[in-house]
C-alpha cells in the first residue's frame, strides 16, 4: 500500500491545480472527515476564519438551509484545498484581513447574486481543475446544489486573491 501525496502547487490560487492533483483532491474532498480536519487547520489563518464566518452570516439571510450548507461547504472545501496544496500565506496582518473581509462583505450586501455569479464564472474559467474537483466531490452530499458549493469556493478564493494582491 502506498500513500498518495499531492504535488505542491505553490502558485495556488493564482494558478490552477494540476489535473493529477484535482483527481486526488476530488476523492479526498468526498470524505467529510478529511474536509473537516483540514478545514479546522486552515482556519488558523485569520483571513479564512473571518471570511468564512462573514460570508456564511450574509448568506444565512438569503439562502435556505440546504443551499447555505452547500455554500459553506464550498468555502470549507476551498480552504481545505488551499491548505493541502501549498503553505499557508504569511505576512497578512489581522488589520489587513479584517479590512478585506469587511470590504468584501459590504460589496456582497449590495449585490449578492450578481457578485456571486461573477466570481463563480471567473473561478470556473481560471481554475477549471479546482472547480471540477470541488464541485464533483460535493455531488454525493449536495447533488442539486453544487452551484452553491462552487459559489462558496469562488468567494473564498476571491477574498484571498484580493488580500494577497494588496
C-alpha positions as CSV (number, residue, x, y, z in Angstrom):
1,X,0.0,0.0,0.0
2,X,1.3,3.4,-0.8
3,X,0.3,6.8,0.4
4,X,-0.7,9.3,-2.3
5,X,0.7,12.7,-1.9
6,X,-0.4,15.9,-3.6
7,X,2.2,17.6,-5.7
8,X,2.9,21.1,-4.4
9,X,1.0,23.9,-6.1
10,X,2.9,26.9,-4.8
11,X,1.2,29.5,-7.0
12,X,-2.3,28.5,-6.0
13,X,-4.8,30.2,-6.1
14,X,-3.4,32.5,-8.8
15,X,-2.8,29.3,-10.9
16,X,-4.9,26.2,-11.1
17,X,-4.0,22.9,-9.6
18,X,-2.8,20.1,-12.0
19,X,-5.2,17.5,-13.3
20,X,-3.5,14.8,-11.3
21,X,-3.9,16.8,-8.1
22,X,-7.5,17.5,-9.0
23,X,-8.2,13.8,-9.4
24,X,-6.8,13.0,-6.0
25,X,-8.4,16.0,-4.3
26,X,-11.8,15.1,-5.7
27,X,-11.6,11.8,-3.8
28,X,-10.2,13.3,-0.6
29,X,-12.9,16.1,-0.5
30,X,-15.6,13.4,-0.7
31,X,-14.5,12.4,2.8
32,X,-16.2,14.8,5.3
33,X,-13.6,13.9,8.0
34,X,-10.7,15.0,5.8
35,X,-12.5,18.2,4.9
36,X,-13.4,18.9,8.5
37,X,-9.9,18.3,9.9
38,X,-8.1,20.1,7.1
39,X,-10.6,23.0,7.3
40,X,-10.0,23.2,11.0
41,X,-6.3,23.6,10.4
42,X,-7.0,26.2,7.6
43,X,-9.0,28.4,9.9
44,X,-5.9,29.1,11.9
45,X,-5.3,31.5,9.0
46,X,-7.3,34.6,10.2
47,X,-8.4,35.6,6.8
48,X,-10.2,32.2,6.3
49,X,-11.7,32.2,9.8
50,X,-13.1,35.8,9.4
51,X,-14.1,35.4,5.8
52,X,-15.9,32.1,6.3
53,X,-18.0,33.5,9.2
54,X,-18.8,36.7,7.4
55,X,-19.8,35.0,4.1
56,X,-21.9,32.4,5.9
57,X,-23.7,35.0,8.0
58,X,-24.5,37.1,5.0
59,X,-25.8,34.0,3.1
60,X,-27.8,32.9,6.1
61,X,-30.3,35.7,5.3
62,X,-30.5,34.8,1.6
63,X,-30.4,31.0,1.2
64,X,-32.4,28.1,2.5
65,X,-30.8,25.6,4.9
66,X,-29.6,23.2,2.2
67,X,-28.3,26.0,0.0
68,X,-26.5,27.5,2.9
69,X,-24.9,24.2,3.9
70,X,-23.7,23.7,0.3
71,X,-22.3,27.3,0.2
72,X,-20.5,26.9,3.5
73,X,-19.2,23.5,2.4
74,X,-17.7,25.2,-0.7
75,X,-15.9,27.7,1.4
76,X,-14.5,25.0,3.6
77,X,-13.6,22.8,0.6
78,X,-11.7,25.8,-0.9
79,X,-9.9,26.5,2.3
80,X,-9.0,22.8,2.7
81,X,-7.8,22.6,-0.9
82,X,-5.5,25.6,-0.4
83,X,-4.2,24.2,2.9
84,X,-3.4,20.8,1.2
85,X,-1.7,22.1,-1.9
86,X,0.6,24.9,-0.7
87,X,1.9,26.5,2.5
88,X,-0.4,29.0,4.2
89,X,0.3,32.6,3.3
90,X,2.2,34.6,5.9
91,X,2.5,38.3,6.4
92,X,-1.2,39.2,6.4
93,X,-1.8,41.3,9.4
94,X,-5.1,41.0,11.4
95,X,-5.9,44.5,10.4
96,X,-5.5,43.7,6.7
97,X,-7.5,40.5,7.0
98,X,-10.3,42.4,8.8
99,X,-10.3,45.2,6.3
100,X,-10.6,42.9,3.3
101,X,-13.3,40.8,4.9
102,X,-15.3,43.9,5.8
103,X,-14.9,45.3,2.2
104,X,-15.9,42.0,0.6
105,X,-18.9,41.7,3.0
106,X,-20.0,45.3,2.1
107,X,-19.8,44.6,-1.7
108,X,-21.8,41.4,-1.2
109,X,-24.5,43.2,0.7
110,X,-25.1,45.5,-2.2
111,X,-25.4,42.7,-4.8
112,X,-25.0,39.2,-3.5
113,X,-26.5,37.4,-6.6
114,X,-24.6,39.4,-9.1
115,X,-21.2,39.2,-7.3
116,X,-21.6,35.5,-6.7
117,X,-22.4,34.8,-10.3
118,X,-19.4,36.9,-11.4
119,X,-16.8,35.3,-9.1
120,X,-18.2,31.8,-9.8
121,X,-17.7,32.3,-13.5
122,X,-14.2,33.7,-13.0
123,X,-13.4,30.8,-10.7
124,X,-14.6,28.2,-13.2
125,X,-12.8,29.8,-16.0
126,X,-9.4,30.5,-14.3
127,X,-9.4,27.3,-12.1
128,X,-11.2,24.6,-14.0
129,X,-9.4,21.7,-12.3
130,X,-10.1,23.1,-8.9
131,X,-13.7,24.0,-9.7
132,X,-14.3,20.5,-11.1
133,X,-12.7,18.7,-8.1
134,X,-14.6,20.8,-5.5
135,X,-17.9,20.5,-7.4
136,X,-17.7,16.8,-8.2
137,X,-16.6,16.0,-4.6
138,X,-19.8,17.6,-3.4
139,X,-22.2,15.8,-5.6
140,X,-22.7,13.0,-3.1
141,X,-24.0,15.4,-0.4
142,X,-25.3,18.4,-2.4
143,X,-26.3,16.8,-5.8
144,X,-28.7,19.6,-6.7
145,X,-26.7,22.4,-5.1
146,X,-23.2,22.1,-6.5
147,X,-23.5,25.6,-7.9
148,X,-23.8,26.8,-4.3
149,X,-20.7,24.8,-3.4
150,X,-18.7,26.2,-6.2
151,X,-20.0,29.7,-5.4
152,X,-18.7,29.4,-1.8
153,X,-15.3,28.2,-3.0
154,X,-15.2,31.1,-5.6
155,X,-15.9,33.7,-2.9
156,X,-13.3,32.3,-0.6
157,X,-10.8,32.5,-3.5
158,X,-11.8,36.0,-4.4
159,X,-11.2,37.2,-0.9
160,X,-7.8,35.5,-0.7
161,X,-6.7,36.8,-4.1
162,X,-7.8,40.4,-3.2
163,X,-5.9,40.2,0.1
164,X,-2.7,38.6,-1.2
165,X,-2.6,41.2,-4.0
166,X,-3.0,44.1,-1.6
